[in-house]
Amino acid sequence: MTPNEFLQAAITTPSPSGYEEPIQRLIRQYLDPHTQEVSIDVHGNLTATVGDQAGPRLMLAGHCDQIGMLISHIDDDGFLYAQTIGGWDPQQLVGQSMTIWTAGGPVAAVISRKPIHLLSSSEREQVVKLEELWLDMGATSADEAKAVVRVGDPVTLDLKYRPLLGDRVSGPGMDNKTGMWTVMEAIRRCAVELKQHPLACQLHSVATVQEEIGLRGAKTAAARIDPHVAIAVDVTHASDCPTIDKNRQGNIRLGGGPVIYRGPNINAKVAARLIELAEANGIDYQLAAIGRAAPNDSNALQISGAGVATGLVAIPNRYMHSAVETISLSDIEQIAKLLTLFAQNLTSDCDFIPG
């Protein structure tokens, strides 16, 4: 499986928070030929490991879970109602093709609401509420639906990988299967290049779980690994499209390269090292600032145990938490390169103590 085939397979593999087993199987299949050790812990985090056990422990974290839904009720007519997993704008769900991931395999469904022709004038002026939406799988009764679907089955948008012009690609789950791809591609490259570039650190690349419901996998994985240094990779909002305020979000462009964050959630020396490596190796990068605890795995990593020297690298992403999230392939390629260089240049002499 090539790296590009792995990315496409990841985007089309379901992984709602708490239901990440299918994508973890895919990641293991991709990495098994290359790494010393691939393991899955009781929480579901997948960790691949290479390098010097006596060196500093470096954890690269990219969460593999995506937002989704969860079947919570089947009515007498066979219509399905669902809770959300992660943060959804209900407007994004109206009229979408969905997939219910059952024990017997995927089941097609559509999600909709009352047609506009039947809405009252006041209803037309209101934002749709989640409880006004339902899933229709074509069943004609509760018994017919229950023969196929159970309460607790996860649901995703129709998972498609759609190439656009140039190197842009679109689909649901770019948040954060692209970040997961970068950390797994980095460890694959480190493993392949081990003879030419021996690692002086012990590298742990982790596909963390349940980030979308509270950074949960990063907490448990970091507690187990006890890293000295950690870098989280996640998506961030691109501001190179209409209606996004660059004065608030910064000037973040698709194709502009890795977004390296600075701020209190970030170890200043880790950020400086990432910038130094990017400049020394011809990697275009973008800077972003965050003045609070980040809403991603870097938050949990920084305060794990007695504290971890933490960095945050992000992938510019348009239309986050929708069916049409859009990224640049060159950005994730450059991030994988930067992470590989960081691991290959980390030694016991590196000092990340502030000051």
N, C-alpha and C positions, 0 to 999 in steps of 0.2 A: 504494500500500500504506500503510495507516494504521499508526501505532506499535503498536497492539494486534495488528493482523494480522501485523506483523513479529515480535513476540514469539511469537505462536502458531506461526508458521512456523519460527522458530528452534528452539523446543522439539521440534518434530516432524522436524527435519532432523538427520541423523547427523553427529557430529563427534568420534569417539574420537581420543585424542592420536595425532598422526601421520597422521590421515586427516580433516583439517579442510576439504578442498576444497569439499564441498557447502555448508557453512555460509558459507564465505568468498564463494562465488558469490552466495548470498542476501544477505549484507551489502552487497556491491558493488551489487547490483540496487537495494537500498533507498537507498543513499547517492548513487549516481551523479547523480541530478537536482539534488543540493543542494551538493556540495562541489567545490572547485577541483581536487582531486586525490585519487584513490583508487588505491593501489598494493598489490601483494603481493610480498614479498621472497622470496628463494630458500629461506628457512626455512619460509615459509607465512604469516607474520604479515601481516595486512591493516592498512594505515594510511590513514586519511582525514585530510586537512590543509586548514585554512582559517586566514586571519589575516595579520598583519603579519610579513613575513619578517625585518624588522629588530628585532622585539621578542623578549622571552625565549621560549624554547621550552618549552611545556607539553605533557607526555605524559600522556594518560589511558589506562590499561590495564585491559582486562577480558578475561580469557582465554575463548576460545570452545570449548576442547576439553572433553570429558567422559570419564568413565571408561568402559571397555568391555572387550571381550575380543578375542582374536586366534586364529583357527583354527591349531592346531599339528599336528594328526594326524587322519587319517581311517582308521578301522579296517576290517577285512575285511567287516564287516556294514553299513558305511555310517554308523556312529555317529561323531560328531565330538568331539574334545577340544580345549580351548582354554586359552591362557594369559590372565591378566588384564592389562589396561592400566589402571594406577592402582590405588588402594587399595580393595579389596573385602572385605566380610564375606561369606564363602561362604554363610552362612545366608540372606542376602538373595537368593541365586540359586535356591534350591530351588523348583521348581514355577513358574518364571517363563516367560512368553512372550518369545521373543527374535527378533531379526531379524539375519540374516547379509547384509552388504552386499557383493554380488558384482559382477563386471564386467557381468553380464547383468541386474542389478537386485536388489531386496531379495528374500530367501528366508526364509520363516517357519520357525521351529524352536521347540522347547521344551527346557528344561533341567531335569533331574531326577536322582533317585537311586533306589536300591532302595526299594520301598514299605515302609511301616512294618510290615506284616504279615510281611515276610520278614527283618526285622532281628533279630539276636540280642539278648538282653537287654543284653549289654555294648555292642553297637553303638547301642542306643537311648539309652544314657547318654553317648555321645560326641558332641562337636561335629563336624559334617560337614566333611570336608576337600575342597579343590578337586579333587583327583585322583579323588574318588569321584563326581564329577558329570560328566555328558556331555550333548551336544546331540543331539537327535533331529529330523531334518528330514523323516522319513518314507521315507528311502532304504532299499532292501533289499539293497544291496551297495556295496562300495567304488567300483566302476565307475559306478554310478548317481549316487552322491554326488559323485564327482570330475568328472562331466560338468557339474556345476552350481557346485560350491564348490572353491576352491583354498586350500592352506595359505597363510596370510598375509592372508586375508580378515578384515576387522573385524566385530565383533558388538556389538550394543547390546541393551539392554532394549527392549521394545515401546514406541516413542516416542509418548506421548499427552499432550495438554494437557487437564487435567480441572478445570473450575471447581468450587469448593466453595461454601459459604455466604459471603455478603458479598463481599469483594474477595479472598478467598483462592483460590489456584490451586495445583494439584499436578501433578507429573509428573517423570520422570527428566530430568536435565540442567539443572535450575534452577541447579545448580553447574556452570558459571557463565555460562550463557547470559543469565541475568538481569543479571549484572554487565556482560557485553558489551553488552547492550541499553542500559544506562544511559550508557555512554561514547559509543555511537553516536547515541543520542537527544540527548545533550548537544551533539555537534558538529552534528547536523542543526539543532537549535534555534539554535545560534550562527550557522550559515550563513543560515538563514531570517531572523534578526533583525539581520543584519550592517549594514543601513542605519541602523536605529534604535540599534544598539549595536555600533559598530565595535570590532574586537578590536585591542588594543595588544600582543597576544602572538601567537605562531605556535602554533596548537593542532594537536596530533597525537593523534587518537583511534585506539587500536590494539586490534584483536582479536588478542590474543597466542595462540600455539599451545603445546602440550605443557607446560602448567603442571602437569598431573597427574602427569607423570613427571620433575619436577625443575626447574620454572620456566624452561624452556629458551627459550621464545619471547621472554619479557621480557628475557632477557640479550641476545639478538641484536638485538631491536628497539631497546633502549636504546643499544646500541653504535652503531647506525646513526643514530638521531635525536640523540643527545647532549643530552638535555633538561636545562634548568636546574631545572625543577620537575616532579614526577610524582605522580600519584595513582592508586593501584591500587584497583579495586573488585572485591570478591569476596564470597562468602557467608560467614556466620558462624553458629555454633550458637545457635538460639533456645533460651531456657531456660524458656519459658512452657508447657511440657508436662510430663507426669509423668516422674519418675525423673531429671531433669536438676538438678544441684546448683547453685543460684544462688550459693552461697558460693564456688564455684570458677569458674563460667562468667560470673557477673554476671547482672543482671536485664535480659535482652534479649528484647523482645517483638515478635511480628509486629504490624505496624501502628503500632509506636512511632516509626517514622522511621529515617533514616540512622543507622548505628552509626559513630561517629567514634572512631578508635583513638588512644590515647596510649601512649608507651613508647619504648624506645631505638631501635626500628626506624623511628620516626616523627620527622620534623622538627617540633619543638615549635611553630615559628611557622606552619608549614603547618596543623597541627591547630588552632591558635588562630584562624587565618584562616577555616577551615571553620566553627568554632563561631560566630565573629562574624557570618559571612554567614547562617548558619542563624537566629540570634536576630534579626538585623535584618530578615529576610524572612519571619518567621512559619513557619519550618520546624521542626517537632518533631524532636528528635534524641536519640540515646542515646549514652552514653560507654562505652567498653570499654578495658581495659588489656591489654597484652601485654609481658611482661618479657624476651622473647628475640627472636631473629630470626624473623619471621613465616613460616609455611609457605605463603606465596602470593607473588604477583608483587612486592609491596612489598619483599621481601627482596632480590631481584635488582636492583631499580631503585635502591635506596638506595646500593648499593656499585658501581654502574656507573661506569666511567671514573674521574674524580677525585672522584666523589660527587655525589649528586642530592638536593635537598630533597624528601623523599618524604612523602606522606600515604597513609592507608589508610581507606577508607570501606567499610562492609560492609552486606550485606543479611541480615536475620534469616531463617534457614532451618531448618525442622524436618526431621528424618529424613534428614540428609545422606548421600549416596552410597547411595541406595536408589531404588526405583521410584516412591516417593511423596513426594519432596521437596516441601515446601509453603512458599509465600511469600505476602506481601501485595502486591497491585498498588500500593497507596498508597505503600509503602516505596520501590519502584523509581522511581515517579513523582517522589517528593521528592528522591531521589538525583540523578536527571537534572536537576532544577531547581537543586540545589545546585552540581553540577559546571558547569552553564551559567553561573551567577553567578560562580563562581570564575574561569572563563576570561574573562568579560566585565570583571572587575575586576583582572586581572593586568596590571601595567605594569612597565616597566624600573626604576621607583622602588621596587618591592617588595623588601624585604630579608629573606632567609631565613637569614642567617648566625646561628648560635646565639649567644646572649649579649645 
